[in-house]
Amino acid sequence: MRHVAFICGTSLLLSAIVLAQAQGLADAPTSASEAAVHSYGRDAKDCLAWTDGCVNCIRQQSGADFNCSNIGIACQPKAIACTNHAAEPAK
């Protein structure tokens, strides 16, 4: 009976570790393309929408947080380009 309890306890512990790692990885970009697109968004604060042809990102206002789509299957990323710049304030 102790062996069964040990196996069940070990299984629960390993499951908790795997779940914690999976949740941590869900927040991180999963490919080099996504990492580059996210980096572009952090650097180009005045860009409201940008893409590499695979991942599309958008933000509501200049300097705000942004959201990006998932990369498509077998997509070949191109150079990242800003598709919508924030309007400059009138002088």
C-alpha positions in Angstrom: 0.0 0.0 0.0 2.9 2.3 0.7 4.2 1.8 -2.8 0.9 2.9 -4.3 0.8 6.0 -2.1 4.4 6.8 -3.1 3.6 6.4 -6.8 0.5 8.5 -6.6 2.3 11.3 -4.7 5.2 11.3 -7.2 2.8 11.4 -10.1 1.0 14.4 -8.5 4.3 16.2 -7.9 5.5 15.6 -11.5 2.2 16.7 -12.9 2.4 20.0 -10.9 5.9 20.7 -12.1 5.0 20.0 -15.8 1.9 22.3 -15.5 3.9 25.1 -13.9 6.5 24.9 -16.7 3.8 24.9 -19.4 2.1 28.0 -17.9 5.5 29.8 -17.8 6.2 28.9 -21.4 2.8 30.0 -22.6 3.8 33.7 -22.0 7.0 33.5 -23.9 7.3 33.8 -27.7 7.6 30.3 -29.2 9.7 31.0 -32.2 12.5 33.4 -33.3 10.0 35.1 -35.6 7.6 35.8 -32.6 10.5 37.0 -30.5 11.7 39.4 -33.2 8.1 40.8 -33.7 7.7 41.3 -29.9 11.0 43.0 -29.7 10.1 45.3 -32.6 6.9 46.3 -30.7 8.8 47.1 -27.5 11.3 49.3 -29.5 8.9 51.0 -32.0 6.5 52.7 -29.6 4.9 54.9 -32.3 3.9 51.9 -34.5 0.3 50.8 -34.0 0.4 47.7 -36.2 3.3 45.7 -37.6 3.9 42.3 -39.2 6.5 40.0 -40.6 4.0 38.3 -42.9 3.3 35.5 -40.4 2.7 37.2 -37.1 0.5 40.3 -36.9 0.6 42.7 -33.9 -1.5 45.7 -33.0 -1.8 48.2 -30.1 -4.5 50.7 -29.4 -2.3 53.8 -28.8 1.3 54.8 -29.0 3.4 53.2 -26.3 0.7 51.0 -25.0 0.8 47.2 -24.6 0.2 45.2 -27.7 -1.2 41.8 -28.8 0.1 39.5 -31.5 -1.4 36.7 -33.5 0.0 33.2 -33.5 2.4 32.2 -36.3 0.9 30.1 -39.1 2.0 26.6 -39.9 5.0 26.6 -42.2 5.0 30.4 -42.6 8.2 31.9 -43.8 8.7 35.3 -42.0 9.8 38.4 -44.0 11.3 41.6 -42.8 9.2 43.3 -40.1 7.3 46.3 -41.3 5.1 48.8 -39.6 1.7 49.0 -41.3 0.1 51.8 -39.2 2.0 54.6 -37.5 0.5 56.8 -34.7 -0.6 60.2 -36.0 1.7 63.0 -35.0 0.0 65.6 -32.8 -0.9 68.9 -34.6 1.6 71.7 -33.9 
